[in-house]
Amino acid sequence: MPSDLVIVYHRQPYEEVEVSGKTEYRENKSPNGIVPTLKSFFGRVDKGAWVAWKEAADPANPGFERVIEIDDQHGTYTVSRLPLTKEQVSSFYHVSSKEAFWPILHGFKERYNYDPVDWPTFREVNWAFAEAAAAEAAQGAVVWVHDYNLWLVPGYLRTLRPDVKISFFHHTPFPGADIFNVLPWRKEILESLLCCDVVGFHIPRYVNNFVSAARSLLEVDTLKRQKVKPEMTTETSALSEQSVVTDLDYQGRTVRLLASPVGVDVGYIESLATSEETEARVQEIRAEKGDAKLILSVGRTDYTKGGIEQLESFERLLESNPGLRGSVRLMHVSVAANANMTAYVEIQEALEAIAGRINGRYGTFEWQPVALISRPVPFKDLVAYYRAAEVAWITPLADGMNLVCKEYCAARTDGDGVLVLSEFAGAAVELGAAVPTNPFSHKSMDSAILFALELPEDERRGRMAENREIVARQDVRFWAEDQMKGFDDSFGASDGIAAE
């Protein structure tokens, strides 16, 4: 039976676990809620399908299950799995997506590596995704494509199935034309995205950047522009916009543009934060740290996350403020994004060197200023540290959204805590009560963390109340409903995916 909604995402919507020689498909444990939220849309249609890739030693093996049926709490849906060889995965994902596209999307032109990119393989994989989506889609179905590694799918799909409605959501930043146009394949990418009916981004800045790139290469006309909603115009963010383009005309077709910030599952996080188990762990952490204040930083080992700059700031803080020695600790959680990539290995080595230097210079038998954690921390443990940390220090150099800062606010059911947030994180346009900082400025970084450590309780609670209100209002379900409204506005309520 053809599907009314086809979601195209590189990840499979479950975890595969071998039990007694048999494969079991279990619910993803991802705390950010994106995969469960996407699957929840299947409850709004008669039939849904998901398209993803799965590594296969021999894609031609007749024993490889290309299509499987999943029956879970979200209903029954099919998963089309594209068998990709290890070499294809490396070329399409690790090399093209991570070494060429990722640095450009985040504004790091100096890290852009064009030479190893195998563009024909990227096209081949995207074509396979488009073919699978076309095979699953019913007449007039909605096909929802996710993220930059599937940039070419909309263009191919429009050729294969001109009847379907295509939506695309971009989970990373989108840079302005001066940066994006470094990519030699820029026109092909933009032409593909403009085959969509709806293109979504986290915040208005990324929408406007996309429009500037499209205008630089193609005949694109603005049909409609509107004032940005007040909850997305924080003045302290470098990413704020006053107005945003909402409708484009390209080759006689209208393309709807959405700015929808992805949120977190606030209810789930709050339930963990208020559990007896978490409360007991919070008390243990507080007893361990004594009177010392705990600063918590959580992110990936990636040059975009600003981990090196943050540790250097902490070192300067201890050097210029002797009174803080012994009275403040930094727990820096930095988990490798991809252990096989040289750029990330270099970042990890630098983090270890700086943390070691700080502990060597200032540590004592009783007190170590930095705890560098390079392994994944179970989410329930992380929530306990969110509850116990006086300050969350989230300072990426560039970040499409950043859900860690929202998780911290959601976990602070006690109403206390201070969020120090880079103004270059997408979330900064929403969280106006965070203490803003510019990670490119030593003065800004150092003064912001010192300010946060010295904030009186009434101001801490006032700021946290504001942040918690916006995080709760614009949670992951808000994002889902905003996407649904965008579908219905573009496709017509009778043809779209009806809201629950």
Disulfide bonds with the S-S distance in Angstrom:
none
